[in-house]
């Protein structure tokens, strides 16, 4: 049986009006795709981006869930359980 995410009860934020990686915007860098922390609303760049700010945010905060905020995407990822945690309409 595939592993399930055990952190869905920690979702506090499901959407954002932010349209850029917070750290990349401050440093003048660029990103590939954006990820939203579903616990605090932080927006960071994906692991295909050189800075990997979404993953760095997880390591710093231990907030387990992110979702893609790319147009047409709604998948979630759980860093703790290392599984795709389903989709979140938003």
C-alpha distances in whole Angstrom, upper triangle without the diagonal:
4,6,9,13,14,18,18,21,23,24,28,29,28,31,34,37,37,37,37,35,37,38,39,41,43,43,44,41,39,35,33,30,30,28,28,27,26,27,31,31,32,32,31,31,28,27,29,32,34,34,30,32,28,27,30,30,26,28,31,29,26,25,21,21,23,23,25,29,30,31,29,25,24,20,19,18,17,19,18,14,15,13,14,15,16,19,22,25,28
4,6,10,12,15,16,19,21,21,25,26,25,27,30,33,33,33,33,32,34,34,35,37,39,40,40,37,35,31,29,27,26,24,24,24,22,24,28,28,29,28,28,27,24,23,25,28,30,30,27,28,25,23,26,26,23,24,28,26,23,22,18,18,19,20,22,25,26,28,25,22,20,17,16,14,14,16,15,11,11,9,11,11,13,16,19,23,25
4,7,9,12,13,16,18,19,23,24,23,26,28,32,31,32,31,30,31,32,33,35,37,37,39,36,34,30,28,26,25,22,22,21,20,21,25,25,26,26,26,26,23,22,24,27,29,28,25,26,22,20,24,23,20,21,24,23,19,19,15,15,17,18,20,24,25,27,25,22,20,16,14,12,11,13,11,8,9,7,9,10,12,16,18,22,24
4,6,9,10,13,14,15,19,20,20,23,26,29,29,29,30,28,30,31,32,34,36,36,37,35,33,29,28,25,24,20,20,19,17,18,22,23,24,24,24,24,22,22,24,27,29,28,24,25,21,20,23,22,19,21,23,21,18,17,13,13,15,16,19,22,24,25,24,20,17,14,12,11,9,12,11,7,9,7,8,7,9,13,15,19,21
4,6,7,10,11,12,16,17,17,20,22,26,26,27,27,25,26,27,29,31,32,33,35,32,30,27,26,23,21,18,17,15,13,15,18,19,20,21,21,22,20,20,23,25,27,26,22,22,18,17,20,19,15,18,20,18,15,13,9,9,12,13,16,19,22,24,22,19,16,13,10,9,6,9,8,6,8,6,8,6,9,12,13,17,19
4,6,8,9,11,15,17,17,21,23,27,27,28,28,27,27,28,30,32,33,35,36,34,32,29,28,25,23,20,18,16,14,14,18,19,21,22,22,24,22,22,26,27,29,27,24,23,20,18,21,19,16,18,20,17,14,13,10,10,14,15,19,22,24,26,25,22,18,16,13,11,9,11,9,7,11,10,11,9,12,15,15,19,21
4,5,6,8,11,13,14,18,20,24,24,25,25,24,24,25,28,29,30,32,33,31,30,27,26,23,21,17,15,13,10,10,14,16,17,19,20,21,20,21,24,25,27,25,22,21,17,16,19,17,13,16,17,14,11,9,7,7,11,13,17,19,22,24,24,20,17,15,11,10,8,10,8,8,11,11,12,9,12,14,14,17,18
4,5,6,10,12,12,15,18,22,22,24,25,23,24,26,28,29,30,32,33,32,30,27,26,23,20,16,14,12,9,10,14,15,17,19,20,22,20,22,25,26,28,26,23,22,18,18,20,18,15,18,20,17,14,11,9,8,11,12,15,17,20,22,21,18,14,13,10,10,9,12,11,11,13,12,11,8,10,11,11,14,15
4,6,8,11,12,16,19,23,23,25,26,25,25,27,29,30,31,33,35,34,32,29,29,25,22,19,16,14,10,10,14,15,18,20,22,24,23,25,28,28,31,29,25,24,20,20,22,19,17,20,20,17,15,12,11,10,13,15,18,20,23,25,24,21,17,16,13,14,12,15,14,14,16,15,15,12,13,14,13,16,17
4,6,9,11,15,17,21,21,23,23,22,22,24,26,27,28,30,32,30,29,27,27,23,20,16,14,11,8,6,10,12,14,17,19,21,21,22,26,26,28,26,22,20,17,17,19,16,14,16,17,13,11,9,8,8,11,13,17,18,22,24,24,21,17,16,13,13,11,13,12,13,16,15,15,12,14,15,13,16,17
4,6,7,11,13,17,18,20,21,20,20,22,24,25,26,29,30,29,27,24,24,21,18,14,11,9,5,5,9,10,13,15,17,19,19,21,24,24,27,25,21,19,16,17,19,16,14,17,18,14,13,10,9,7,9,10,14,15,19,20,20,17,14,14,11,12,11,13,14,15,16,16,15,11,13,12,10,13,13
4,7,10,12,15,16,19,20,19,19,21,24,24,25,28,29,28,27,25,25,22,18,15,11,9,6,5,7,8,12,14,17,20,20,23,26,25,28,25,22,20,17,18,20,16,15,19,18,15,14,11,12,10,11,12,15,16,19,21,21,19,16,16,13,15,14,16,17,18,20,19,18,15,16,15,12,14,13
4,6,8,12,13,15,17,16,16,19,21,21,22,25,26,25,24,22,22,19,15,12,9,7,5,6,6,6,9,11,14,17,18,21,23,23,25,23,21,18,15,17,19,15,15,19,18,15,15,12,13,10,10,10,13,12,16,18,18,16,13,14,12,14,15,16,18,19,20,19,18,15,16,14,11,12,10
4,7,11,12,14,16,16,17,20,22,22,23,26,26,25,24,21,21,17,14,11,8,8,6,9,10,8,11,12,15,17,17,20,22,22,25,23,21,19,15,18,20,17,17,20,20,18,18,14,14,11,9,8,10,10,13,14,15,13,10,11,10,13,14,17,19,19,20,18,16,14,13,11,8,8,7
4,7,9,11,13,14,15,19,20,19,21,24,24,23,21,19,19,15,12,10,8,9,8,11,11,8,10,10,13,16,17,20,22,21,24,22,20,18,15,18,20,17,18,21,21,19,19,16,16,13,11,9,10,8,11,12,13,12,10,13,12,15,17,19,21,22,22,21,18,16,16,13,10,9,6
4,5,8,10,12,12,16,17,16,18,21,21,21,19,17,18,15,11,10,8,10,10,12,11,7,9,8,12,14,16,20,21,20,23,21,19,17,15,18,19,17,18,21,21,19,20,17,18,15,12,11,11,8,12,13,15,14,13,15,15,17,19,20,23,24,24,23,20,19,19,16,13,13,9
4,6,9,12,12,16,16,15,17,20,20,20,18,17,18,15,12,12,11,13,14,15,14,10,11,10,13,15,18,21,22,21,23,22,20,18,17,20,21,19,20,24,23,22,23,20,21,18,15,14,13,10,12,13,15,15,15,18,18,20,22,23,26,28,27,26,23,22,22,19,16,15,12
4,6,8,8,12,13,11,13,16,16,16,15,14,15,13,10,10,9,12,13,15,13,9,9,7,10,12,15,19,19,17,20,18,17,15,14,18,18,16,18,21,20,19,21,18,20,17,14,13,13,10,12,13,16,16,16,18,18,19,21,22,25,27,25,25,23,22,22,20,17,17,14
4,7,9,12,11,10,13,15,14,14,12,11,12,10,8,10,10,13,15,18,16,12,11,8,10,11,13,17,17,15,18,17,16,14,14,18,18,17,19,22,22,21,23,20,21,19,15,14,12,9,9,11,14,14,15,17,18,19,22,22,25,27,25,25,23,23,22,20,18,17,15
4,6,9,8,7,10,12,11,10,9,8,10,9,7,9,10,13,16,18,16,12,10,7,7,8,11,15,15,12,15,13,13,11,12,15,16,15,17,20,19,20,21,19,20,18,15,14,12,10,11,13,17,16,17,18,18,19,21,21,24,26,25,25,23,23,23,21,20,20,17
4,6,5,6,9,10,10,9,8,7,10,9,7,8,9,11,15,16,14,11,8,5,4,5,9,12,13,10,12,10,10,8,9,12,12,11,14,16,16,16,18,17,18,16,13,14,12,11,12,15,18,17,17,18,17,17,19,18,22,24,22,23,21,22,23,21,20,21,19
4,6,5,6,9,10,10,10,10,13,12,10,11,11,12,15,16,13,11,8,6,6,8,12,15,16,13,14,11,12,9,10,13,12,11,14,16,15,15,18,16,18,17,15,16,15,14,15,18,21,20,20,21,19,19,21,20,23,25,24,25,24,24,25,23,22,23,20
4,5,5,6,9,8,10,10,13,13,12,12,13,14,17,18,15,14,10,9,7,9,12,14,15,12,12,9,10,7,10,12,11,10,14,15,14,15,18,17,19,19,16,18,17,16,18,21,24,22,22,22,21,20,21,20,23,25,24,25,25,25,27,26,25,26,24
4,5,5,6,5,6,7,11,12,11,13,14,16,19,20,18,16,12,10,8,8,11,13,14,10,10,8,10,8,11,14,12,13,16,17,17,18,20,20,21,20,18,18,17,16,16,20,23,21,22,23,22,21,23,21,24,27,25,26,25,26,27,26,25,26,24
4,6,5,6,7,9,13,13,12,14,15,17,20,21,18,16,13,11,10,10,14,17,17,13,14,12,13,11,14,17,16,15,19,20,19,20,23,21,23,22,19,19,18,16,17,20,23,22,23,24,23,23,25,24,27,29,28,29,27,28,29,27,26,26,24
4,6,8,10,12,16,17,15,17,17,18,22,22,19,17,14,12,12,13,16,18,19,15,15,13,15,12,15,17,16,15,19,20,18,19,22,22,24,23,21,22,21,20,20,23,26,25,26,27,26,25,26,25,28,31,29,30,29,30,31,30,28,29,26
4,5,9,11,15,17,16,18,19,20,24,24,21,20,16,14,13,13,16,18,18,14,13,11,14,12,15,17,15,16,20,20,19,21,23,23,25,25,22,23,22,21,21,24,28,26,27,28,27,26,27,25,28,31,29,31,30,31,32,31,30,31,29
4,7,10,14,16,16,18,20,21,25,26,23,21,18,15,14,13,16,18,17,14,13,12,15,14,17,19,18,18,22,23,22,23,26,25,27,26,23,24,22,20,20,23,26,26,27,28,27,27,28,27,30,33,30,32,31,32,33,31,30,31,28
4,7,11,13,13,16,18,20,24,25,23,20,17,14,12,11,13,15,14,10,9,9,12,11,14,17,16,17,20,21,20,22,24,24,25,24,21,21,20,19,18,21,24,23,25,25,25,24,26,24,28,30,28,29,28,29,30,29,28,29,27
4,7,10,11,14,16,19,22,24,22,19,16,13,11,9,11,13,11,8,9,9,11,11,13,16,16,17,20,21,21,23,24,23,24,23,19,19,17,16,15,18,21,20,22,22,22,22,24,23,27,29,26,27,25,27,28,26,26,26,25
4,6,7,11,14,16,19,21,20,18,15,11,9,6,7,9,8,5,7,8,9,9,11,13,14,15,17,19,19,21,22,21,21,20,16,16,13,13,12,15,18,17,19,19,19,18,21,20,24,25,22,23,22,23,24,23,23,23,22
4,7,10,14,17,19,22,21,19,16,13,10,7,7,9,6,5,9,10,10,11,12,14,15,16,18,20,21,22,23,22,21,19,16,15,12,12,10,13,15,14,16,16,17,17,20,19,23,24,21,21,20,22,22,21,21,22,21
4,7,10,13,16,19,19,16,14,10,9,6,5,8,7,7,11,11,10,11,10,13,15,15,16,19,20,20,21,19,18,16,12,11,8,8,7,10,12,11,13,13,14,14,17,17,21,22,19,19,17,18,18,17,17,18,17
4,7,10,13,15,15,12,10,7,6,5,6,10,10,9,12,12,10,9,8,11,13,13,14,17,18,18,18,16,16,14,10,9,6,6,6,10,13,11,12,12,12,13,15,16,19,21,18,18,16,17,17,16,15,16,15
4,7,9,12,12,10,8,6,5,6,6,10,11,11,14,13,10,9,6,9,12,10,11,14,15,15,15,13,12,10,6,6,5,6,8,11,13,11,10,10,9,10,12,12,16,17,15,15,13,14,15,13,13,14,13
4,6,9,9,6,6,5,7,9,10,13,15,15,17,15,13,11,8,11,13,10,11,15,15,14,14,11,11,8,5,5,6,6,10,13,14,12,10,11,9,10,12,13,16,17,16,16,14,14,15,13,12,13,12
4,5,6,5,5,6,8,11,11,14,17,16,19,16,13,11,8,10,11,8,8,12,12,10,10,7,8,6,4,7,9,10,13,16,18,15,13,12,10,10,10,11,13,15,15,15,14,13,15,14,13,15,14
4,6,6,8,10,12,14,15,17,20,20,22,20,17,15,11,13,15,12,11,15,15,12,12,8,8,6,5,7,10,11,15,17,18,15,12,12,9,10,10,12,13,15,15,15,14,12,13,12,10,13,12
4,6,8,11,13,16,17,19,22,22,24,21,18,15,12,14,15,11,10,14,13,10,10,6,8,7,8,11,14,14,18,21,21,19,16,15,12,12,12,13,13,16,17,17,16,14,16,16,14,16,15
4,6,9,12,15,17,19,22,21,23,20,17,14,12,14,14,10,11,14,13,10,11,8,11,10,10,12,15,15,18,21,22,20,17,17,15,15,14,15,16,19,19,20,19,17,19,18,16,18,16
4,6,10,13,15,18,20,19,21,18,16,13,11,14,14,11,12,15,14,12,13,10,12,11,9,10,12,11,15,17,19,17,15,16,14,15,15,16,18,20,20,20,19,17,18,17,14,16,13
4,6,10,12,15,18,16,18,15,13,10,8,11,11,8,10,13,12,11,13,10,12,11,9,11,12,12,15,18,20,17,16,16,14,15,15,15,17,20,19,20,19,18,20,18,17,18,16
4,7,10,13,15,13,15,13,11,8,7,11,11,9,11,14,14,13,15,12,14,12,9,10,10,9,11,15,17,15,14,15,14,14,15,15,18,21,19,20,18,18,19,18,16,17,15
4,7,10,12,10,12,9,7,5,4,8,9,8,10,13,13,13,14,13,14,12,10,11,10,10,12,15,18,16,16,15,14,14,15,14,17,20,18,19,18,18,20,19,18,19,18
4,7,8,6,9,7,5,5,5,8,9,10,12,14,15,16,16,15,16,14,11,11,10,10,11,15,17,15,16,15,14,14,16,15,18,20,18,19,17,19,20,19,19,20,19
4,5,5,8,8,5,7,6,7,10,11,12,14,15,16,16,15,15,13,10,10,9,11,11,14,16,13,14,13,12,11,14,13,16,18,15,16,15,16,18,17,18,19,19
4,5,7,8,5,8,8,7,10,12,12,13,15,17,17,16,15,14,12,13,12,14,14,18,19,16,17,15,14,12,14,12,16,17,14,15,15,17,19,19,20,22,22
4,6,9,7,10,11,11,13,15,16,17,19,21,20,20,19,18,15,15,13,15,13,17,18,16,18,16,16,15,17,16,19,20,17,18,17,19,21,20,22,23,23
4,6,6,8,10,11,12,14,15,16,18,20,20,20,19,18,15,16,14,15,14,17,19,17,19,18,18,17,19,17,21,22,19,20,19,22,23,22,23,24,24
4,6,9,11,11,12,14,16,16,18,20,21,21,21,21,18,19,17,18,17,21,23,21,23,21,21,19,21,18,22,24,21,22,22,24,26,26,26,28,27
4,5,9,9,8,11,13,13,14,17,18,18,19,19,16,18,16,17,18,21,24,21,22,21,20,18,19,17,20,22,20,22,22,23,25,25,25,27,26
4,6,6,6,9,10,11,12,14,15,15,15,15,13,14,14,15,16,19,21,19,19,18,16,14,15,13,17,19,16,18,18,20,22,22,22,24,23
4,5,5,6,9,10,10,12,13,13,14,14,12,14,13,14,16,19,22,19,19,18,16,15,15,13,16,19,17,19,19,20,22,21,21,23,22
4,5,5,7,9,10,11,11,10,11,10,8,10,10,12,14,17,19,16,16,15,13,11,12,10,14,16,14,16,15,16,18,18,18,20,19
4,5,5,6,9,10,10,10,10,10,9,12,13,15,16,20,22,18,18,16,13,11,11,8,11,14,12,14,15,16,18,19,19,22,22
4,5,5,6,9,10,11,12,13,12,15,16,17,19,23,25,22,21,19,17,14,14,11,13,16,15,18,18,19,22,22,22,25,24
4,6,5,6,8,8,10,11,10,13,15,16,18,22,24,21,20,18,15,14,13,11,13,16,16,18,18,18,21,21,20,23,22
4,5,5,5,5,7,8,9,13,15,17,19,23,24,20,19,17,14,11,10,7,9,13,12,15,15,16,19,19,19,22,22
4,6,6,8,9,12,13,16,18,20,22,26,27,24,22,20,17,14,12,9,10,14,13,16,18,18,22,23,23,26,25
4,6,8,11,13,14,18,19,21,23,27,28,25,24,22,19,17,15,12,13,17,17,20,21,21,24,24,24,27,26
4,5,9,11,12,16,18,20,23,26,27,24,22,21,17,16,14,12,12,16,16,19,19,19,22,23,22,24,24
4,6,9,11,15,18,20,23,26,27,23,21,19,16,13,11,9,8,12,13,15,17,16,20,21,20,23,23
4,6,8,12,15,17,20,23,24,20,18,16,13,11,9,8,9,12,13,14,15,14,17,18,17,20,19
4,7,11,14,16,19,22,22,19,16,14,10,8,5,5,6,8,9,11,12,10,14,15,15,18,19
4,7,10,13,16,19,19,15,12,10,7,6,5,6,8,10,10,10,9,8,11,12,11,15,15
4,7,9,12,15,16,12,10,9,6,5,7,8,11,12,11,11,10,9,11,11,10,13,13
4,6,9,12,12,8,6,6,4,6,9,11,14,14,13,12,10,9,9,8,8,10,10
4,5,9,9,6,6,6,7,8,12,13,17,17,15,14,11,12,11,9,9,11,11
4,6,8,6,7,9,10,12,15,17,20,21,19,18,15,15,14,11,10,10,9
4,6,5,8,10,12,14,17,19,22,22,20,19,16,17,15,13,12,12,11
4,6,8,11,14,17,20,22,25,25,23,21,18,18,17,14,13,12,11
4,7,10,13,16,20,22,25,24,22,20,16,17,14,11,11,10,10
4,6,9,12,16,18,21,21,19,16,13,13,11,8,9,9,10
4,7,10,13,16,19,18,17,15,11,10,8,5,5,6,7
4,7,10,13,16,15,13,11,7,7,6,4,6,9,10
4,7,10,12,12,11,9,6,5,6,6,7,10,12
4,6,9,9,7,6,4,5,8,9,11,14,15
4,6,6,5,6,6,6,10,12,13,16,18
4,6,5,7,9,10,13,15,16,20,20
4,6,8,11,11,15,17,18,22,23
4,6,9,9,13,16,17,21,23
4,7,9,12,15,17,21,22
4,6,9,12,14,18,20
4,6,8,11,15,17
4,7,9,13,15
4,7,10,13
4,6,9
4,6
4
